[in-house]
């Protein structure tokens, strides 16, 4: 009897950018975040550095690394250099926009009260 391989997590970031709800699906590997239009996640807002952060996604986890941004990367209100993004974690802040990790299909995310 063959075992079914577990589906990998689908990692997403969601937040309000310029008054609109946005959802960013993270792809396996490196996802760059910044004001640079060539970033995987382009955030054209004043407090986001051109090369703000990178989220490295593997089959079962996502790790955010701040790239020496001017305004910092925050997870749950704490400035971080590197942080594993867990299911239901949030809010996070990159400069100005608040983004929440949204682990997608396989996760059991708990919504804040």
DSSP file (Angstrom, degrees, kcal/mol; ACC not computed):
  #  RESIDUE AA STRUCTURE BP1 BP2  ACC     N-H-->O    O-->H-N    N-H-->O    O-->H-N    TCO  KAPPA ALPHA  PHI   PSI    X-CA   Y-CA   Z-CA
    1    1 A X              0   0    0      0, 0.0     2,-0.3     0, 0.0     0, 0.0   0.000 360.0 360.0 360.0 125.9    0.0    0.0    0.0
    2    2 A X        -     0   0    0      1,-0.0     2,-0.3     0, 0.0     0, 0.0  -0.601 360.0-125.9 -88.3 145.2    1.5    3.3   -1.0
    3    3 A X        -     0   0    0     -2,-0.3     2,-0.4     1,-0.0    -1,-0.0  -0.655  21.4-121.6 -86.2 142.1    1.5    6.4    1.2
    4    4 A X        -     0   0    0     -2,-0.3     2,-0.4     1,-0.0    -1,-0.0  -0.674  26.9-122.3 -79.8 135.7    0.0    9.6   -0.1
    5    5 A X        -     0   0    0     -2,-0.4     2,-0.1     1,-0.1     3,-0.1  -0.641  30.7-112.9 -77.8 132.0    2.5   12.4    0.0
    6    6 A X        -     0   0    0     -2,-0.4     2,-0.2     1,-0.1    -1,-0.1  -0.373  31.4-112.0 -65.1 140.7    1.2   15.3    2.1
    7    7 A X        -     0   0    0      1,-0.1    -1,-0.1    -2,-0.1     3,-0.1  -0.498  35.0-112.5 -70.2 140.2    0.5   18.5    0.2
    8    8 A X        -     0   0    0     -2,-0.2    98,-0.2     1,-0.1    52,-0.2  -0.336  38.1 -94.5 -69.0 157.0    2.9   21.4    1.0
    9    9 A X        -     0   0    0     50,-1.7     2,-0.6    49,-0.1    95,-0.1  -0.343  27.8-134.7 -64.7 150.9    1.5   24.4    2.8
   10   10 A X        -     0   0    0     93,-1.0     2,-0.4    -3,-0.1    97,-0.2  -0.962  24.3-156.8-105.9 114.0    0.4   27.4    0.7
   11   11 A X        +     0   0    0     -2,-0.6    15,-3.0    15,-0.4     2,-0.3  -0.776  16.7 173.0 -97.4 135.6    1.8   30.4    2.3
   12   12 A X  E     -AB  25 102A   0     90,-1.3    90,-3.5    -2,-0.4     2,-0.4  -0.955  24.2-148.1-136.0 154.9    0.3   33.8    1.8
   13   13 A X  E     -AB  24 101A   0     11,-2.5    11,-3.6    -2,-0.3     2,-0.4  -0.977  21.8-174.9-116.8 138.9    0.6   37.4    3.1
   14   14 A X  E     +AB  23 100A   0     86,-2.2    86,-3.1    -2,-0.4     2,-0.3  -0.983  17.5 124.9-134.7 148.1   -2.5   39.5    3.2
   15   15 A X  E     -AB  22  99A   0      7,-2.2     7,-3.2    -2,-0.4     2,-0.6  -0.973  56.8 -77.8 179.6 175.4   -3.0   43.1    4.1
   16   16 A X  E     -A   21   0A   0     82,-0.6     2,-0.5    -2,-0.3    82,-0.3  -0.833  40.2-179.3 -97.5 123.4   -4.4   46.5    3.1
   17   17 A X  E >  S-A   20   0A   0      3,-2.8     3,-1.8    -2,-0.6    -2,-0.0  -0.988  72.7 -14.8-123.2 123.6   -2.3   48.4    0.6
   18   18 A X  T 3  S-     0   0    0     -2,-0.5    -1,-0.1     1,-0.3     3,-0.1   0.877 130.5 -51.4  50.7  42.2   -3.5   51.8   -0.5
   19   19 A X  T 3  S+     0   0    0      1,-0.2     2,-0.4    -3,-0.1    -1,-0.3   0.490 118.5 104.7  80.0   2.7   -7.0   51.2    0.8
   20   20 A X  E <  S-A   17   0A   0     -3,-1.8    -3,-2.8    -5,-0.0     2,-0.3  -0.957  73.5-118.4-122.4 137.5   -7.4   47.8   -0.9
   21   21 A X  E     -A   16   0A   0     -2,-0.4     2,-0.4    -5,-0.2    -5,-0.2  -0.539  38.0-171.2 -67.2 128.9   -7.2   44.3    0.6
   22   22 A X  E     -A   15   0A   0     -7,-3.2    -7,-2.2    -2,-0.3     2,-0.4  -0.963  15.1-161.5-126.8 143.7   -4.4   42.4   -1.1
   23   23 A X  E     -A   14   0A   0     -2,-0.4     2,-0.5    -9,-0.2    -9,-0.2  -0.994   6.2-165.4-124.0 126.6   -3.3   38.8   -0.9
   24   24 A X  E     -A   13   0A   0    -11,-3.6   -11,-2.5    -2,-0.4     2,-0.5  -0.954   9.5-149.7-114.3 117.8    0.1   37.7   -2.0
   25   25 A X  E     -A   12   0A   0     -2,-0.5     2,-0.3   -13,-0.2   -13,-0.2  -0.761  16.8-138.5 -86.8 126.5    0.8   34.0   -2.6
   26   26 A X        -     0   0    0    -15,-3.0   -15,-0.4    -2,-0.5     2,-0.2  -0.680  13.3-145.0 -87.5 136.9    4.4   33.1   -1.8
   27   27 A X        -     0   0    0     -2,-0.3    30,-0.4     1,-0.1   -17,-0.0  -0.639  33.8 -83.8 -97.0 156.9    6.1   30.7   -4.1
   28   28 A X  S    S+     0   0    0     -2,-0.2     2,-0.3    28,-0.1    30,-0.2  -0.317 101.5  20.8 -57.0 141.2    8.7   28.1   -3.1
   29   29 A X  E    S-F   57   0B   0     28,-2.7    28,-2.9    -3,-0.1     2,-0.4  -0.736 116.3  -5.8  99.2-149.6   12.2   29.6   -2.8
   30   30 A X  E     -F   56   0B   0     -2,-0.3     2,-0.5    26,-0.2    26,-0.2  -0.699  51.3-172.9 -92.0 131.8   12.9   33.3   -2.3
   31   31 A X  E     -F   55   0B   0     24,-1.9    24,-2.5    -2,-0.4     2,-0.2  -0.959  15.9-151.4-120.6 108.2   10.2   35.9   -2.4
   32   32 A X  E     -F   54   0B   0     -2,-0.5     9,-2.7    22,-0.2     2,-0.4  -0.569   7.4-160.9 -83.0 145.1   11.6   39.5   -2.3
   33   33 A X  E     +Fg  53  41B   0     20,-3.0    20,-2.0    -2,-0.2    19,-1.5  -0.991  34.2  98.8-126.8 129.2    9.5   42.2   -0.8
   34   34 A X  E    S- g   0  42B   0      7,-2.1     9,-2.7    -2,-0.4    16,-0.3  -0.989  77.9 -81.2 175.6-179.7   10.1   45.9   -1.5
   35   35 A X  S    S+     0   0    0     14,-2.2     2,-0.3    -2,-0.3    15,-0.2   0.604  89.6 106.9 -79.5 -13.5    9.4   49.1   -3.3
   36   36 A X  S >  S-     0   0    0     14,-1.5     3,-2.4    13,-0.3    -2,-0.2  -0.521  74.1-136.3 -66.4 126.3   11.4   48.0   -6.2
   37   37 A X  T 3  S+     0   0    0     -2,-0.3    -1,-0.2     1,-0.3     5,-0.1   0.708 103.1  62.2 -59.0 -18.5    9.0   47.1   -9.1
   38   38 A X  T 3  S+     0   0    0      3,-0.1    -1,-0.3     0, 0.0    -6,-0.1   0.461  79.6 114.2 -86.3  -0.3   11.1   44.0   -9.8
   39   39 A X  S <  S-     0   0    0     -3,-2.4     3,-0.3     1,-0.1    -6,-0.1  -0.350  77.1-124.2 -66.6 149.4   10.3   42.6   -6.3
   40   40 A X  S    S+     0   0    0      1,-0.3     2,-0.6    -8,-0.2    -7,-0.2   0.910 111.8  32.4 -58.0 -42.2    8.2   39.4   -6.1
   41   41 A X  E    S-g   33   0B   0     -9,-2.7    -7,-2.1   -17,-0.1     2,-0.6  -0.932  87.0-157.5-118.7 104.6    5.9   41.4   -3.8
   42   42 A X  E     +g   34   0B   0     -2,-0.6     2,-0.6    -3,-0.3    -7,-0.2  -0.735  13.4 179.5 -88.2 117.6    5.9   45.0   -4.9
   43   43 A X        -     0   0    0     -9,-2.7     2,-2.3    -2,-0.6     5,-0.1  -0.832   8.0-168.7-118.9  90.3    4.9   47.4   -2.1
   44   44 A X        +     0   0    0     -2,-0.6     2,-0.3     3,-0.1    -9,-0.1  -0.366  42.1 124.6 -80.6  63.8    5.0   51.0   -3.5
   45   45 A X    >   -     0   0    0     -2,-2.3     3,-1.6     4,-0.1    -2,-0.1  -0.904  70.0-113.2-124.6 154.7    4.6   52.8   -0.2
   46   46 A X  T 3  S+     0   0    0     -2,-0.3    -1,-0.1     1,-0.3   -11,-0.1   0.808 110.1  48.0 -57.0 -39.7    6.8   55.4    1.4
   47   47 A X  T 3  S+     0   0    0     47,-0.1     2,-0.5     2,-0.1    24,-0.3   0.351  90.9  92.6 -90.8   8.3    8.1   53.4    4.4
   48   48 A X  S <  S-     0   0    0     -3,-1.6    47,-0.1    47,-0.2    -3,-0.1  -0.896  74.3-131.1-102.8 126.8    9.0   50.3    2.5
   49   49 A X    >   -     0   0    0     -2,-0.5   -14,-2.2     1,-0.1     3,-0.7  -0.272  23.7-110.1 -70.0 159.4   12.7   50.1    1.4
   50   50 A X  T 3  S+     0   0    0      1,-0.3   -14,-1.5   -16,-0.3     2,-0.5   0.922 120.8  23.3 -56.3 -44.6   13.5   49.2   -2.2
   51   51 A X  T 3  S+     0   0    0    -17,-0.2    -1,-0.3     1,-0.1   -17,-0.2  -0.812  84.2 154.6-120.1  86.2   14.9   45.8   -1.0
   52   52 A X    <   -     0   0    0    -19,-1.5    15,-2.9    -3,-0.7    17,-0.5   0.947  56.4 -24.4 -84.6 -52.6   13.0   45.5    2.3
   53   53 A X  E     -FH  33  66B   0    -20,-2.0   -20,-3.0    13,-0.3     2,-0.4  -0.955  47.1-137.3-155.1 167.3   12.8   41.8    3.1
   54   54 A X  E     -FH  32  65B   0     11,-2.3    11,-2.9    -2,-0.3     2,-0.5  -0.998   9.3-153.7-133.2 140.1   12.9   38.3    1.7
   55   55 A X  E     -FH  31  64B   0    -24,-2.5   -24,-1.9    -2,-0.4     2,-0.6  -0.969  10.4-155.9-113.6 120.3   10.6   35.4    2.6
   56   56 A X  E     -FH  30  63B   0      7,-3.0     7,-2.3    -2,-0.5     2,-0.5  -0.855  11.9-161.7 -97.9 121.6   12.2   32.0    2.0
   57   57 A X  E     +FH  29  62B   0    -28,-2.9   -28,-2.7    -2,-0.6     5,-0.2  -0.899  13.9 172.1-111.5 126.8    9.5   29.3    1.5
   58   58 A X        -     0   0    0      3,-2.9     3,-0.1    -2,-0.5   -49,-0.1  -0.504  55.3 -77.3-112.8-170.8   10.2   25.5    1.8
   59   59 A X  S    S+     0   0    0      1,-0.2   -50,-1.7    -2,-0.2     3,-0.1   0.840 125.8  13.7 -59.8 -35.2    7.6   22.7    1.7
   60   60 A X  S    S+     0   0    0    -52,-0.2     2,-0.3     1,-0.1    -1,-0.2   0.327 122.8  39.2-130.4  10.4    6.5   23.3    5.3
   61   61 A X        -     0   0    0     -3,-0.1    -3,-2.9   -52,-0.1     2,-0.4  -0.995  52.2-148.8-154.8 161.3    7.8   26.7    6.5
   62   62 A X  E     -HI  57  85B   0     23,-0.7    23,-3.6    -2,-0.3     2,-0.5  -0.999  13.8-164.7-130.9 134.1    8.4   30.3    5.6
   63   63 A X  E     -HI  56  84B   0     -7,-2.3    -7,-3.0    -2,-0.4     2,-0.4  -0.979   7.4-151.0-122.7 127.0   11.2   32.4    7.0
   64   64 A X  E     -HI  55  83B   0     19,-2.9    19,-2.2    -2,-0.5     2,-0.4  -0.826  10.8-170.2 -98.2 135.6   11.3   36.2    6.7
   65   65 A X  E     -HI  54  82B   0    -11,-2.9   -11,-2.3    -2,-0.4     2,-0.2  -0.993  19.3-134.4-124.0 124.1   14.7   37.9    6.7
   66   66 A X  E     -H   53   0B   0     15,-2.9     2,-0.3    -2,-0.4   -13,-0.3  -0.575  10.8-145.7 -72.6 139.7   14.9   41.7    6.9
   67   67 A X        -     0   0    0    -15,-2.9   -16,-0.1    -2,-0.2   -14,-0.1  -0.330  59.3 -78.9-104.6  49.8   17.4   43.1    4.4
   68   68 A X  S    S-     0   0    0     -2,-0.3   -15,-0.1     1,-0.1   -17,-0.1   0.874  73.3-176.5  56.7  40.5   18.7   45.9    6.5
   69   69 A X        -     0   0    0    -17,-0.5    -1,-0.1     1,-0.1     4,-0.1  -0.294  32.4-124.7 -67.2 153.3   15.6   48.0    5.7
   70   70 A X  S    S+     0   0    0      1,-0.2    -1,-0.1     2,-0.1   -22,-0.1   0.915 107.7  32.9 -65.2 -45.7   15.4   51.5    7.0
   71   71 A X  S    S-     0   0    0    -24,-0.3    24,-0.2     1,-0.2    -1,-0.2   0.433 108.5-131.3 -98.4  -0.5   12.1   51.1    8.8
   72   72 A X        -     0   0    0     22,-0.1    23,-1.8   -20,-0.1     2,-0.4   0.120  11.1 -89.6  82.4 167.7   12.5   47.5    9.9
   73   73 A X  E     -DC  80  94A   0      7,-0.5     7,-3.1    21,-0.2     2,-0.4  -0.989  40.8-166.3-121.2 128.7   10.4   44.3    9.7
   74   74 A X  E     -DC  79  93A   0     19,-3.2    19,-2.8    -2,-0.4     2,-0.4  -0.927  12.7-169.0-122.1 140.8    8.1   43.5   12.6
   75   75 A X  E >  S-DC  78  92A   0      3,-2.5     3,-1.7    -2,-0.4    17,-0.2  -0.993  83.1 -11.8-128.5 123.8    6.3   40.4   13.6
   76   76 A X  T 3  S-     0   0    0     15,-2.8    16,-0.2    -2,-0.4    -1,-0.1   0.858 131.1 -54.8  52.8  38.7    3.7   40.6   16.4
   77   77 A X  T 3  S+     0   0    0     14,-0.5     2,-0.5     1,-0.2    -1,-0.3   0.437 115.2 113.4  81.5   0.2    5.0   44.1   17.2
   78   78 A X  E <  S-D   75   0A   0     -3,-1.7    -3,-2.5     0, 0.0     2,-0.2  -0.912  70.1-121.9-110.8 128.4    8.6   43.0   17.7
   79   79 A X  E     -D   74   0A   0     -2,-0.5     2,-0.3    -5,-0.2    -5,-0.3  -0.482  38.5-170.6 -66.9 131.8   11.3   44.1   15.3
   80   80 A X  E     -D   73   0A   0     -7,-3.1    -7,-0.5    -2,-0.2     3,-0.1  -0.905  34.5-167.1-126.6 152.6   13.0   41.0   13.8
   81   81 A X  S    S+     0   0    0      1,-0.4   -15,-2.9    -2,-0.3     2,-0.3   0.773  90.6   4.0 -95.8 -45.4   16.0   40.2   11.7
   82   82 A X  E    S+I   65   0B   0    -17,-0.2    -1,-0.4     2,-0.0     2,-0.3  -0.996  73.0 168.3-141.6 137.4   14.9   36.7   10.9
   83   83 A X  E     -I   64   0B   0    -19,-2.2   -19,-2.9    -2,-0.3     2,-0.4  -0.969  33.5-126.7-153.7 134.8   11.7   34.9   12.0
   84   84 A X  E     -I   63   0B   0     -2,-0.3     2,-0.7   -21,-0.2   -21,-0.3  -0.690  30.5-134.0 -76.3 128.5    9.9   31.7   11.1
   85   85 A X  E     -I   62   0B   0    -23,-3.6   -23,-0.7    -2,-0.4     2,-0.2  -0.777  26.8-163.6 -87.3 118.3    6.3   32.5   10.0
   86   86 A X    >   -     0   0    0     -2,-0.7     3,-2.0     1,-0.1    15,-0.1  -0.530  33.6 -72.2 -99.1 166.0    4.0   30.2   11.8
   87   87 A X  T 3  S+     0   0    0      1,-0.3    -1,-0.1    -2,-0.2    23,-0.1  -0.324 118.8   5.3 -57.4 130.6    0.3   29.4   11.0
   88   88 A X  T 3  S+     0   0    0      1,-0.2    -1,-0.3    13,-0.1     2,-0.1   0.562  91.8 154.5  74.1   8.0   -2.0   32.2   12.0
   89   89 A X    <   -     0   0    0     -3,-2.0    12,-1.7    11,-0.1     2,-0.3  -0.424  27.1-148.0 -71.1 141.0    0.9   34.5   12.9
   90   90 A X        +     0   0    0      1,-0.3    10,-0.1    10,-0.2     2,-0.1  -0.871  34.7  10.4 163.7 169.9    0.3   38.2   12.6
   91   91 A X        +     0   0    0      8,-0.3   -15,-2.8    -2,-0.3   -14,-0.5   0.620  55.2 174.7 -81.8 157.8    0.3   41.0   12.4
   92   92 A X  E     -CE  75  99A   0      7,-3.1     7,-2.8   -17,-0.2     2,-0.4  -0.856  14.9-150.3-115.7 157.9    3.6   41.7   10.8
   93   93 A X  E     -CE  74  98A   0    -19,-2.8   -19,-3.2    -2,-0.3     2,-0.6  -0.995  12.7-169.8-135.7 133.0    4.7   45.1    9.6
   94   94 A X  E >  S-CE  73  97A   0      3,-2.0     2,-1.5    -2,-0.4     3,-0.8  -0.903  76.2 -54.5-117.1  98.0    7.1   46.0    6.8
   95   95 A X  T 3  S-     0   0    0    -23,-1.8   -47,-0.2    -2,-0.6   -49,-0.1  -0.561 124.3 -17.2  69.0 -96.7    7.8   49.7    7.1
   96   96 A X  T 3  S+     0   0    0     -2,-1.5    -1,-0.2   -51,-0.0     2,-0.1   0.803 113.6  83.9-112.0 -45.9    4.2   50.9    7.1
   97   97 A X  E <   - E   0  94A   0     -3,-0.8    -3,-2.0    -4,-0.1     2,-0.5  -0.384  68.7-136.0 -69.1 139.0    1.8   48.2    5.7
   98   98 A X  E     - E   0  93A   0    -82,-0.3   -82,-0.6    -5,-0.2     2,-0.4  -0.820  26.6-175.8 -88.8 126.0    0.5   45.6    8.2
   99   99 A X  E     -BE  15  92A   0     -7,-2.8    -7,-3.1    -2,-0.5     2,-0.4  -0.957  11.2-153.0-122.7 143.0    0.6   42.1    6.6
  100  100 A X  E     -B   14   0A   0    -86,-3.1   -86,-2.2    -2,-0.4     2,-0.4  -0.901  22.1-118.1-112.3 143.1   -0.6   38.9    8.1
  101  101 A X  E     -B   13   0A   0    -12,-1.7     2,-0.5    -2,-0.4   -88,-0.2  -0.655  27.0-169.1 -76.5 136.4    0.7   35.4    7.3
  102  102 A X  E     -B   12   0A   0    -90,-3.5   -90,-1.3    -2,-0.4   -15,-0.1  -0.902   6.5-162.5-128.7  97.6   -2.1   33.3    5.9
  103  103 A X        -     0   0    0     -2,-0.5   -93,-1.0   -92,-0.2     3,-0.4   0.544  27.8-152.4 -70.2  -6.0   -1.0   29.7    5.7
  104  104 A X    >   -     0   0    0      1,-0.2     3,-1.0   -95,-0.1     5,-0.2  -0.352  48.5  -2.2  81.0-153.0   -3.6   28.6    3.2
  105  105 A X  T 3  S+     0   0    0      1,-0.3    -1,-0.2    -2,-0.1   -96,-0.1   0.813 128.2  40.2 -53.6 -51.6   -5.2   25.3    2.6
  106  106 A X  T 3  S+     0   0    0     -3,-0.4    -1,-0.3   -98,-0.2    -2,-0.1   0.635  98.5  93.8 -79.9 -11.9   -3.5   22.9    5.1
  107  107 A X    <   -     0   0    0     -3,-1.0     2,-0.5    -4,-0.2    -3,-0.0  -0.367  64.3-145.5 -86.3 158.7   -3.4   25.2    8.0
  108  108 A X        -     0   0    0     -2,-0.1     2,-0.1     2,-0.0    -3,-0.1  -0.709  31.6-168.4-114.7  75.4   -5.7   25.7   10.9
  109  109 A X        -     0   0    0     -2,-0.5     2,-0.5    -5,-0.2   -21,-0.1  -0.416  12.7-143.1 -71.3 137.5   -5.3   29.5   11.3
  110  110 A X        -     0   0    0     -2,-0.1     2,-0.3   -23,-0.1    -1,-0.1  -0.886  15.4-136.2 -99.8 129.5   -6.7   31.1   14.4
  111  111 A X        -     0   0    0     -2,-0.5   -23,-0.0     1,-0.1     0, 0.0  -0.666  23.5-111.8 -85.9 137.1   -8.1   34.6   13.8
  112  112 A X              0   0    0     -2,-0.3    -1,-0.1     1,-0.1   -24,-0.0  -0.322 360.0 360.0 -63.7 150.4   -7.3   37.3   16.3
  113  113 A X              0   0    0      0, 0.0    -1,-0.1     0, 0.0    -2,-0.0   0.473 360.0 360.0 -73.4 360.0  -10.2   38.5   18.5
